[in-house]
Amino acid sequence: MKQIFITALIAAVSFTAASAQNLYKKVFDNATAVVNNAASNDQQIQINQYKITALNYISNQVKKRKLEKNAYFYDSQAVNLASFITDFETAIIKARGISTEKRLEVIGCYRDASLNNPLFGDDDKETTYVYVNDKQTYTPFSLDTDWEKAYDQATEKMKTILK
């Protein structure tokens, strides 16, 4: 009986570990599906195109810099990126109901969180700030962002902004 329990536990842990390694791919694939869906609106496409670009940026920088990163690193960045953007969208909707000033404060909070938490310290600001400098984008965030730290910073600051 004890051996069956241990075998089941090992199988469950193995399944969880395998699933966790797929989070980066899942976020990437979901964003790609939205971008390729004819029923998606311009805002959905633009937001998900940003996710694809940000995830590709992370992967390319790791390869370019010959860094050794494990699945947890990729999964954590992808999940925090998705959470960051989801929370941003939710906060924007709430702020619109309050005032234009609050909406701008929310945008600034999230933009600053992405700018203040670089992942690689990339000097190529023309590339990393392409979305920040685009006044027509729904995602005014740096590509060179540590999404775990940016998410934590934005979440903490939003507690005071939308009280």
C-alpha positions, 0 to 999 in steps of 0.5 A: 500500500505504501509503495502504491502511494509513493508511486502515485505521489512521484507520478503526480509530482512528475506531471506537475513538473512537466506541466510547469515547464509548459507554461511559457509555451502555453502563454506563447501559444495562447497569444499566438492563437488570439493574434491569428483569430479572425474574430479578435479585435485590434486591441486583443491582437495588439496586446497579444502581439506584445506578449509574443514579442516580449517572450521572443525577446527574452528567449533571444536575449538568453541565447544571445548572451549565452545564459543558462536558464531553466524552465522555471525562469521562462515559466515565471517570466511568461506567467508574470507577463500575462498576469501583469498585462491582465491586471493592467487591463483590469486597472485601466477599466476601473480607472476609466470609471473614476477619471482621466487622471486616474487612468493616466496614473495607472498607465504610468504605474505599469509603464514605470514598473516595466522600465524600472525592472530590467531583466538584461540591462540591454543598452539597445533602447531603440528596440527595448523601448519600441512599445514605450515610445509608441503613443498608439499602443495599448502596451507601453512597456519595455521589452527588457523587463523582469516580469516577476519584479515588475508585476510585484512593483505594479501590484504594490503601487496599485494598492494606493492608486485605486483605493 
